[in-house]
Amino acid sequence: MENSLIKRYIAEAEAHGAGILEENSKKSNQSYDNLQKVYLEIKSLNRLEDLKILLGHGNSSVRVWAATHLLPVSEEDSRSTLNDVAKEVTPIGFNAQMIINEWNAGKLKP
């Protein structure tokens, strides 16, 4: 995959996490929209597995987004990452736990 797609994915996931932590809905919403565009581009290239490298990223928001997007193709690794981040007492940790709960309930669509 083009390195630029991964860089864009990381930048938007980091910006989304920052917006959440700063309680800046405009920033988090814009970053979410941009991240979804990059994700759909990656998915259209059938390259979701290229996101696996991001499961070990230093930024929790990047890890959660990558794990969420990878759940349909790499459930075990994704669950492990989400469980790790869910231990953090932050809004991002809370989001990770909610993703696990929703996935377990069958409410998330690939």
Buried (B, 14 or more C-beta within 10 A) or exposed (E): BEEEBBEBBBBBBBBBBBBBBEEBEEBBEBBBEBBEEBBEBBBEEEBBEBBBEBBEBEBBBBBBBBBBBBBBBBEEBBBEBBEBBBEBEBBBBBBBBEBBEEBEEEEBEE
